[in-house]
Amino acid sequence: MFADKEKCKRCGACFAECPYDLIVEDREGFPKIRLAAKKTCIACGHCVAVCPTEAIVLPEMPVTESLGPEQCAPLLGELRLTADQADQFLRSRRSIRSYKDKLIPEKTVSHLFNTSRFAPSAKNGQPARWIVTRTPEATRKLAELTVEFMAINNVFPGVIKNWEKGIDKVLHGAPHVAVVHAPEDGLNPAEDCSLAAAYFELAAYAHGIGACWAGFLMEAAEGYHPIREMLGLPEGHGIYAALMLGYPKYKYKRIPRRRDVEVKWLG
Ligand SMILES: Cc1cc2nc3c(=O)[nH]c(=O)nc-3n(C[C@H](O)[C@H](O)[C@H](O)COP(=O)(O)O)c2cc1C
């Protein structure tokens, strides 16, 4: 990390926002990185993102093709949601279990993956990796393997019965399913992947795409080798989230009620 002294106004925001206190003042009060930073910096980019004068450069942040030349996109005021808009958006996302017979363009799915990368992750590790089916045939095969797992283990007889009648209660006939995996020996792979999936699901909703967590598939994938083999899951990786995906067949008109939240206020 370094500061352009021509642009820096010595406002202190980068010092204050660095999660590891890696930025200190030089003799003139300009930000300077501590020596320890080489090992400790998690390249979260907060120092760059908070600087009001574009004075900070952080070469440690990844340069990626997908973001294009605008590596640190400016925040556009006109795109900011009002609190009411954000509340309705978050409250109105639903798990979608009826899908149109229509594929999602790969470009759209890639766009959603790109947004999912901005979910929080322990130490900015960003360990979530995705595997996604391109075709309804591949998606259906994963549902079939899940039912096979259920039959072998004598669980969820209702799901098996439905499958035999041609009703898919595993992936609900979704055209795609996306699985999130990460190295099992990471810091917080379950939380990191769940958050990436949550971001993806919300972004999908914003783009008119329905999603639903595929818990049955996740459970089966845990212990059923044929599923891991079909997915081509790397050795030492665990599956921490899976989402059915497709265009929703129905439009929701209301927000269902939820339990009151239990909170203990302290102090
Ligand atoms: C970890 C997890 C696993 C889930 N597994 C399934 C599943 O296998 N099948 C399904 O239809 N819904 C599944 N769901 C969706 C929940 O049923 C759904 O989120 C809940 O009923 C609330 O509905 P809403 O998401 O529309 O608010 C799962 C959700 C989570 C968080």
The ligand as a Gaussian input file, in Angstrom:
#p B3LYP/6-31G(d) Opt

LIG

0 1
 C      -29.646000     -24.561000       4.722000
 C      -30.973000     -24.542000       4.001000
 C      -31.427000     -25.688000       3.370000
 C      -32.632000     -25.678000       2.667000
 N      -33.012000     -26.800000       1.975000
 C      -34.133000     -26.779000       1.237000
 C      -34.503000     -27.911000       0.444000
 O      -33.818000     -28.937000       0.397000
 N      -35.659000     -27.844000      -0.280000
 C      -36.440000     -26.729000      -0.271000
 O      -37.460000     -26.729000      -0.960000
 N      -36.127000     -25.627000       0.462000
 C      -34.983000     -25.623000       1.207000
 N      -34.615000     -24.502000       1.920000
 C      -35.436000     -23.275000       1.854000
 C      -36.229000     -23.032000       3.137000
 O      -37.250000     -23.980000       3.234000
 C      -36.777000     -21.598000       3.066000
 O      -35.707000     -20.688000       3.116000
 C      -37.734000     -21.284000       4.220000
 O      -38.880000     -22.095000       4.142000
 C      -38.200000     -19.821000       4.207000
 O      -38.786000     -19.450000       2.985000
 P      -38.229000     -18.205000       2.159000
 O      -36.777000     -18.520000       1.818000
 O      -39.070000     -18.093000       0.955000
 O      -38.312000     -17.017000       3.031000
 C      -33.426000     -24.494000       2.638000
 C      -32.950000     -23.340000       3.270000
 C      -31.743000     -23.348000       3.923000
 C      -31.227000     -22.065000       4.555000

